[in-house]
Amino acid sequence: MHETYTLSNGITIPKLGLGTWMIDNDQVTEVVKQALKLGYRHVDTAQAYQNEEGVGRGVRESGIARDEVFVTTKLAAEIKSYEEAKAAIDESLQKMGLDYIDLMLIHSPQPWMEFGEEDRFYEGNLEAWKALEEAYRDGKLRAIGVSNFIETDLDNLLENGSISPMVNQVLAHISNTPFDLIDYTQSKGILVEAYSPIAHGAVLDNEQLVEMANRYDVSVAQLCIRYDQQLGLLPLPKTKTVEHLKTNAILDFTISDEDMETLKHVEKIKDYGEARVMPVFGGKLK
């Protein structure tokens, strides 16, 4: 939990974070406080999660010095204009009750209900990026980045923005790892974060993973989180339970090169079950 990556602007970020997607605002404060008590120092939220207020309260009430906690939030995917983005950044600061946010991302290159469609919203993303760049220069944000951006989306900002993204947060887990995108992103000096590293729980009963996890005397969840770390990614597992908060952070084992190759080729999951209908996507199936 206390190891860090260094972003392209020199800011350090803990190698493990707590994801808070689908944790209600009235529950997330206690989850954040418990996580910070256990040693977590990195918390990830988003405007779309509708729990920024509770996350901010958890950070403020934790008793941990503000400069010891790395807080990430994300600009709503539907915001594709400079003025809207500028106002939304200030709204996040106000909701969280924080003087600054450590990292803010554009949550998606496309509005959720148009996710995966042809229009990449290049101009709108540049507008939103301009607002993030300005907030970064003003000290409201310590780092800025993106989420769910593919190569062409990254190129749009790299070629037309004045500051390069420092992070790209993508879906990356055993059975669904976008290796080409990860390689491309890392080649540009951009850290890749992995959301849903446990595949929304869909891999927990996979017999192949259960057998391998047993050999390492760890849980399947721990195996999944460590897999992402060994790829140079920053995993963001989400949980509400203290026991899982504890075990998810026990990653003092190394997956062998042979087993990493095996994990890279686990059959792709085709159905995430209930998690495939994501509220953050406005109900669109993922």
Secondary structure, DSSP 8 states (H G I E B T S, - for coil): ---EEE-TTS-EEES--EE-TT--HHHHHHHHHHHHHHT--EEE--GGGT-HHHHHHHHHHS-S-GGG-EEEEEE-TT--SHHHHHHHHHHHHHHHT-S-BSEEEES-SS-GGGTTSS---HHHHHHHHHHHHHHHHTTSBS-EEEES--HHHHHHHHHH-SS--SEEEEE-BTTB--HHHHHHHHHTT-EEEEESTTGGGTTTT-HHHHHHHHHHTS-HHHHHHHHHHHTT-EEE-B-S-HHHHHHHT-------HHHHHHHHTS------GGGGB-GGGTT-B-
